[in-house]
Amino acid sequence: MMTAFDYQGSSARILFGAGARARVLEAVDALGCKRALVLSTPHQAEEASAIASLLADRAAGLFTHATMHTPVEITERAIELMRDLGADCTVAFGGGSTTGLGKAIAFRLDTPQISIPTTYAGSEVTPILGQTQAGRKETVRAASVLPELVIYDPELTLGLPLAMTMTSGLNAMAHAAEALYARDRNPISSLMATEGLRALAEALPRIAGSPRDLSARSDALYGAWLCGTVLGTVGMSLHHKLCHVLGGSFDLPHAETHAIILPQTIAFNAGAAADELRPLSAIFGGASPGTALHAFSVKIGAPTALREIGFREEDIGRAAEIATANPYWNPREVTRADIHALLTAAWRGDAP
C-alpha cells in the first residue's frame, strides 16, 4: 500500500537546450523586468559580458566578483551596485558561486532572478541559500531564494575543465543520493533522484573519454537539473552538513569537498538506509554503495582525499565539533567520534 506523503513541485520555469542562452532577453521580458544586472565570477567575466550583449539595452551592467561560499560582504557590494544602476533583476551566469550571489540578492531585495548555470551544481533550482559570515556557513530556505527562470544550455558546459566536470557532477549526485533516504522523501522525489543519478552515472564516463561530446554534456546537465530539483524538495542529512562545515569554516572548494565526502557518508548511512539506497546500488553495482561510489570516483579521476584539497589533519577534531554542535537529521545516529573517524578516512582517501 502506498504510504502517505507530501509533495511540493518547483515553481521555476526551465528553458533547456543547445543555444538556449540566446533566449535570455525573452526571459527578462517574461519576468516583466527592464534592467538586468549580470553576475559572474572574475574568471567568467568575458563570457558574462557576452550574455550582457545578448540583453542589449536591458543590461544594466556587470558585477564580476562572485566568490565561493557566498560571503555576505560580497552580496552587500552587489546590492549597492544594483541600487546605483537601477537594476530590477539579476542574471547569474556561472556555477554555484554566482548562483548563490543571485539568490542572496533576491533574498534581501526580493528581485526576480534568472540563472544560467555552466556547471552541474544544481543549486539554481532550489530555494536554499548557503552564505558565509564570520567564518560560519548558514543555510536559509525561502521562496524568494528560488530563481524564477533557469536557462540550461549544454553548449556552455563544453569548456568546463574535465576535473571540474567530474567533481561538479559528483556534487550533483550527492543531492540525489541523500534524497533517497531523506526524512521527508516521497515517491516523486525518489524517482527524480534515481533518474538523476542514472543520467550522471552514464554521462560522466562518456565526458571523461570525450570532453566535448555535446550529447554526453546534455545528458549530464539533464541529470544535474533533476538532482538539484530534488535538493530543493526534501531535506538533506549528514553529507551536506559536513560539506557545509568544511566549506564554510575551512574554506575548502565546494564541488571537490562533495566529491570526496560522498562515498564516506553513504557508506556510513548504508546500514540504516539499505532499502532506500538500493537504487544507488543498482546503478553503480557492488554490495556496498559507498564502496561503489568510491570506485566510480577513482574511475573518472575525481579526488578522493581531503588532504589533496588543502584540509589539514589537525583540523579534523574542530570540524567534528562544529558538525555535531547543530546537526542535521540523519537516518543513523551520529556522534563526534563517528565524524572524527569518517573525516580521518576522508582525509586519507581510504575506500569505505
N, C-alpha and C positions, 0 to 999 in steps of 0.2 A: 504494500500500500504506500502511495506517495505521502511523505510526511509534509506537515505544514511548513510554509516558508514565506518570507517577504522578499520582494524584488522591486528595485527601482532602476530603470534604464537610464543611460546617459542622455542628456538633452543636447549634447554637442552635435553640430552638423559636420559631416565628413565629406571632403572632396578628395577622391583618391584616383590617381592615375599618372602615367608618364606625361610630363608637361603641365601638370595641374597648377604649378606656380603662376602660370600666365593668368589664372583666374583671381589673383589677389585683389585687383581693383573691383571686380564683381563682388568679392567677399566684403570689402569695405562698404560698398553700396548696399549690400544685403543687410548690413547692420545699421544702416541709416547714418553712417559717420562721414565726416568731411575731411578730417586731418589726422593722419596716422603717423605715430612715432615708430620707426623701425628699430628694433633692438637686436643686438648681436654681441658676441664676444669680440675682443680685439682681433683674434685670429681669423674671424669670418667677416670682417668689416667690408672687404671688397665685394663678397657675394651679397651681403646685406644691401650694399649700395645699388646693386643690380635689381634687387627687389624694390627698392625705393624708386628706381627708374620706371618700373612697371606701373607704379602708382601715379606717376606724372605729378600733376599739381595737388594730388591728395596726400603726398608725402610731406609731413610737417618737418621732418629731419631725421637724423640718425643718433642713436645712443649705443656706442660700441664697447661698453665697459662691463657687460655681464660677466659674472665670475662664479666659480664653483661654490655650492652650498648657500647661495643667495644671501650674502651679508646684508644686514639691514642698512648699513651706511651707503651701499651702492644703490639700493632701492630709493633711498631718500634723495640721492643725486638725480636719479632718473625722473622722479616725481617733480623735482624742481624744474627740470628741463621741459617736462610735459606742460607745466603751467606757463613757463616762459614762451613756449611756442604755440600755445593754444590748441594742443593736440587733444582729440576726443576719443582716441582708441590707440591700441598698440598692435604691431605686427612683430611677433617674436620669431626670429629666424635662427635656427641652430639646434643645439642639443638641450639637455636638461638644465644647464645653467641659464640659458636665455629664456627658456620656457618658464623657469622659476621666477625670473625677474618680471616677466609679463604678468604672472599670477600675483606676485607681491604688489605690483602697482594696482592691479584690479581689486585686490583685497582692501587696499586703502582708499582708492578713489571710486570704485565700482564702475570703472570704464570698460567698455567692450574690448575683447582681445581676440586676435587671430594668431594661431600658432602654425608655423611651417617647420616641422621637425626635420633635421638632417641626420639624426641617429635613431636608435631603436629604444630610447629611454622609456617612452610610453607615458610620461607624466603629463603630456599635453591633453590627455583625455581623462584626467582625474580632478576632483575638487579638493585636492590635497596640496598644501604648500609646505615645503620644508625650508626654513630660513634660519640663519645663524646670527646670534648676538652674544657678545661677551664669551665666546668660546663654547657655547652650547647650542645645539640644533634643536629647534622646536618645530612641532608639526601642527598645522592649522587645517581644519576641514571646514569649508564654507562654500555655498552655492556660487558666490561671486568669484571664487578662485578658478572655476572651470571655464576654459576658453569656450566662447560661443561657436567658433568655427575653426576647424583644423584642415589644413591642406597637406595631403600626403603625396609627394612627388618622388617616386623612386629614383628618378634621374639625379636628384640632389644627394643621394647616398652613394653614387658611383665613385666619388672621390674620397669617401671616408676611408682612412687608412685601415689596412687589414687588421692590425692589432686592436684598434679601437672598435672595429666592426664586431669582432668576436666578444670583447668584454661588454659592449653595449647590448649585444644580443643576449648574453647570459644575464645581464641586468634585467632585461625584459622577461626572461624566463623565470627569474626569481619571483616576480609578481604573481605569475600563474601558478608556480609550484606551491607558494604559501596559500594561495586562494583555494587550493584543493582541500586543505584542512582548516580553513577559516571557520571561526565560531559561527558566523552569520552567512555561511555559504548557502547556495541554493542551486537547483538543477541547471539554471541558465548560466550562472557564473562558472559552474564546473564544466559545462560544455565548452564555453568560451576559453577557459583555461586550458583544457585538453587540446583544443584545436590550435590555440596559440603556441603551445609547446611543440605540437607536431610540426607546424609550419616552420618554426625556427630550427628545430632539430634536423629537418631536411634541408633547409636553405643554407645554414651556416657552413657546413662542409662543402657545399657547391661553391659558395663565395670564396672559401679558402683556396679552392682549386682554380677559380676564375673570378677574380675580384670585380671585373666589370660586366659580369653576366647580369643583364637587366632583369631577366626573368627571376633569377635567384634573389636579386635585390628586392624585387616587387613582393615575392613571397615572404621574405624576411620582414618587410615593412608591414605587410598584412598581419603577420604573426605578432609583431610588436604592438600594433593597434589593438588586437584582441587582448593581449596580456596587460596593456595599460588600462584598457576599459575595465577589466576585471579588478585591477588595483583600485579603481575608483568606486567599485560597488560593494566590496567586502573589506573587512578588517585584516590587517597584517599581524604577524607574530614575531617570534624570536629573530628570524633572519633580518627583517627590516629594522628592528630595534638595534641590533648590533651594528648594522651598516650606518644608521643614523649616529650612533655613538662614535664610531671610527671616523666618520666623515666630519661631523660637527665639532668633535673635541680634539681630534688628532690630524685633521686636515688631509685625510687620505683621499685619493681620487675616487670619485663616486662609482663609476662602472667597474673598475678593477676590483674595488672592495667587494661589490656584489658578486662578481665572478668567483672570487677566492672563497668567500664565506658560504656561498650557496651549497656546495656538496656537504660541508660540515654541519650546517643547520638541518638540512634534510635528513642526513644520517642520524642526527640527534633525535629528531622527532619521528623517525620511521617506525619505531616500535609502538608508539602511542597513536599513530595515524596510518597504520598499514593499509587498511581498506581504502582510505581516502587517497593515498599515494599510488594505488595500483595503476591508474592511467599513466603516471610518470614511468613506472617500472616497465609497462608495456611498450612505451615509446623508446626507451633507452636500453632495455634489456637488462639482464642480470638480476640476482636475488636481492641486492641492496640498491635502492635508488640513489643513495648518497655516493656509493662507490661508482655506480654507473655514470653519474654526473661528473665525478672527478675524472673518470676515464675519457668522457666526452670533451672536457676542458683540455686535457692533455692532447687529445687528437686534433683539436682545432687551434692549438698553440696559445691558449689563454694562460695567464699567470695562475699559479696555484698556491703561492706563499705570500703572506703579508710582509715578510722581510724583503721581498722583491720590490715592494712599492713604498718602502720607507718607514714601516711600522717597527718600533723598537721593542725588543723582548722585555725590557724593564718597564714598559708601559702596559703590559698585559694586566697586571693587578689593578691599576687605576681604571682601565677600560671595563674590567669585570665589575668593579664597584659602581661605576656610573650606570652600567647596563642593568644592574639589579636594584638600583635606587628607586626607579619608577618603571617597572617592567610592563611590557605589553602582555595581553593574554596569550597563552601558548598551550597547545594540546598536551604537553608534558611539563610537569613542574620543573622550574629552573632555579638552581642555587648559584651562589657566587663561585663555588668550587667547580660546578659544571661549566660555567662560562670561562673560567680560567683554563680549564682543560681543553675546551673547544678552541679558544683563541691560541693556545700554545700549539695545537695541532695545525691550525691555520697559519700560524707564523712560520712553522717549519715547512708547510706544504705537504703534510702527510696525507695519504689516501685514507679516507674514513673507514 
